[in-house]
Amino acid sequence: MPYLTTGLLDNASVGGVRQSSSLSVNISNDDTSTVAIQIEGFFQSGTTKVKYVEEFFTLTAGTVAIKNYFVPFNAFEFQFFVSSQAVEVSAWSKDATGNLTSAHLIVAEASV
């Protein structure tokens, strides 16, 4: 099963404001069949990663899913497990007013 990760992303407050308030994830199934997708989200607490998101769903061929997650943490990471290499995942951060920011932008294709 292909695995993707954002890696640990720094989201510390600057002047009391976080770079990102939410993360919008776009998942595109370019395969010819339905795929399985698992998303896990973590935040950093001291030296420990704490899971706060665990979602499993299927996505039919040729469709797109958009998921939104709050990221009110100093550091966070998302991991994606997909059942096909034809799945593309991109993640965009948004500020407190919902505007896209360049603070956290990840675009990847699944690979084994």
LOMIRO-474700 format. One record per residue (C-alpha): residue number from 1; x negated, y, z negated; residue in three letters. Coordinates in steps of 0.02 Angstrom, whole numbers, padded with zeros to 5 digits. Each point is the difference from the previous one (the first is absolute). Layout:
+-----+--------+--------+--------+-----+
:   i :     px :     py :     pz :  aa :
+-----+--------+--------+--------+-----+
: NUM :      X :      Y :      Z : ala :
...
+-----+--------+--------+--------+-----+
//
This chain:
+-----+--------+--------+--------+-----+
:   i :     px :     py :     pz :  aa :
+-----+--------+--------+--------+-----+
:   1 :  00000 :  00000 :  00000 : met :
:   2 : -00078 :  00168 :  00052 : pro :
:   3 : -00038 :  00119 : -00143 : tyr :
:   4 : -00015 :  00189 :  00000 : leu :
:   5 : -00041 :  00120 : -00140 : thr :
:   6 : -00010 :  00187 : -00023 : thr :
:   7 : -00142 : -00024 : -00121 : gly :
:   8 :  00005 :  00099 : -00162 : leu :
:   9 :  00052 :  00179 :  00041 : leu :
:  10 : -00042 :  00148 : -00112 : asp :
:  11 :  00153 :  00106 : -00040 : asn :
:  12 : -00061 :  00104 : -00146 : ala :
:  13 :  00089 :  00163 : -00042 : ser :
:  14 : -00079 :  00161 :  00061 : val :
:  15 :  00065 :  00150 : -00094 : gly :
:  16 :  00139 : -00109 : -00070 : gly :
:  17 :  00059 : -00055 :  00172 : val :
:  18 : -00030 : -00172 :  00078 : arg :
:  19 : -00055 : -00012 :  00182 : gln :
:  20 :  00134 : -00132 :  00029 : ser :
:  21 :  00168 : -00025 : -00085 : ser :
:  22 :  00058 : -00141 :  00112 : ser :
:  23 : -00066 : -00121 :  00131 : leu :
:  24 :  00101 : -00036 :  00156 : ser :
:  25 : -00042 : -00167 :  00082 : val :
:  26 :  00046 : -00038 :  00181 : asn :
:  27 : -00003 : -00185 :  00049 : ile :
:  28 :  00022 : -00048 :  00182 : ser :
:  29 :  00031 : -00178 :  00058 : asn :
:  30 : -00071 : -00014 :  00176 : asp :
:  31 :  00016 : -00190 : -00003 : asp :
:  32 :  00130 : -00100 :  00096 : thr :
:  33 :  00070 : -00079 : -00158 : ser :
:  34 :  00051 :  00047 : -00176 : thr :
:  35 : -00144 :  00029 : -00121 : val :
:  36 : -00015 : -00008 : -00189 : ala :
:  37 : -00073 :  00148 : -00095 : ile :
:  38 : -00051 :  00020 : -00181 : gln :
:  39 : -00048 :  00169 : -00073 : ile :
:  40 : -00086 :  00021 : -00167 : glu :
:  41 : -00038 :  00169 : -00079 : gly :
:  42 : -00121 :  00031 : -00144 : phe :
:  43 : -00054 :  00146 : -00106 : phe :
:  44 : -00161 :  00017 : -00098 : gln :
:  45 :  00014 :  00003 : -00189 : ser :
:  46 : -00174 :  00017 : -00073 : gly :
:  47 : -00096 : -00143 :  00079 : thr :
:  48 :  00155 : -00104 :  00035 : thr :
:  49 :  00108 : -00008 :  00156 : lys :
:  50 :  00185 : -00010 : -00048 : val :
:  51 :  00128 : -00064 :  00126 : lys :
:  52 :  00155 :  00109 :  00011 : tyr :
:  53 :  00067 : -00048 :  00173 : val :
:  54 :  00034 : -00174 :  00066 : glu :
:  55 :  00113 : -00014 :  00151 : glu :
:  56 :  00029 : -00143 :  00122 : phe :
:  57 :  00104 :  00013 :  00159 : phe :
:  58 :  00010 : -00056 :  00181 : thr :
:  59 : -00006 :  00108 :  00154 : leu :
:  60 :  00076 : -00055 :  00165 : thr :
:  61 : -00097 :  00010 :  00164 : ala :
:  62 : -00022 :  00173 :  00072 : gly :
:  63 :  00064 :  00093 : -00154 : thr :
:  64 : -00073 :  00125 : -00123 : val :
:  65 :  00021 :  00018 : -00188 : ala :
:  66 : -00036 :  00158 : -00098 : ile :
:  67 : -00029 : -00016 : -00187 : lys :
:  68 : -00029 :  00141 : -00124 : asn :
:  69 : -00087 : -00016 : -00168 : tyr :
:  70 : -00035 :  00126 : -00138 : phe :
:  71 : -00185 :  00015 : -00042 : val :
:  72 : -00008 :  00110 : -00157 : pro :
:  73 : -00168 : -00073 : -00052 : phe :
:  74 : -00183 :  00055 : -00003 : asn :
:  75 : -00043 : -00149 :  00111 : ala :
:  76 :  00105 : -00126 :  00096 : phe :
:  77 : -00016 : -00142 :  00125 : glu :
:  78 :  00121 : -00091 :  00115 : phe :
:  79 : -00027 : -00173 :  00072 : gln :
:  80 :  00095 : -00074 :  00148 : phe :
:  81 :  00014 : -00184 :  00042 : phe :
:  82 :  00075 : -00032 :  00172 : val :
:  83 :  00034 : -00163 :  00090 : ser :
:  84 : -00057 :  00061 :  00172 : ser :
:  85 : -00147 :  00091 :  00074 : gln :
:  86 :  00124 :  00096 :  00109 : ala :
:  87 :  00058 :  00103 : -00150 : val :
:  88 : -00062 :  00179 : -00015 : glu :
:  89 :  00003 :  00096 : -00163 : val :
:  90 : -00026 :  00186 : -00027 : ser :
:  91 :  00015 :  00098 : -00162 : ala :
:  92 :  00021 :  00188 : -00020 : trp :
:  93 :  00000 :  00099 : -00161 : ser :
:  94 :  00127 :  00136 : -00037 : lys :
:  95 : -00011 :  00145 : -00121 : asp :
:  96 :  00130 :  00043 : -00133 : ala :
:  97 :  00111 :  00088 :  00129 : thr :
:  98 : -00005 : -00148 :  00121 : gly :
:  99 : -00122 :  00074 :  00126 : asn :
: 100 : -00128 : -00116 :  00080 : leu :
: 101 : -00177 :  00029 : -00064 : thr :
: 102 : -00168 : -00055 :  00065 : ser :
: 103 : -00057 : -00053 : -00174 : ala :
: 104 :  00040 : -00184 :  00027 : his :
: 105 :  00023 : -00063 :  00177 : leu :
: 106 : -00030 : -00183 :  00042 : ile :
: 107 :  00031 : -00081 :  00169 : val :
: 108 : -00043 : -00183 :  00024 : ala :
: 109 :  00040 : -00154 :  00100 : glu :
: 110 :  00009 : -00168 : -00085 : ala :
: 111 : -00151 : -00112 :  00019 : ser :
: 112 : -00043 : -00167 : -00074 : val :
+-----+--------+--------+--------+-----+
//
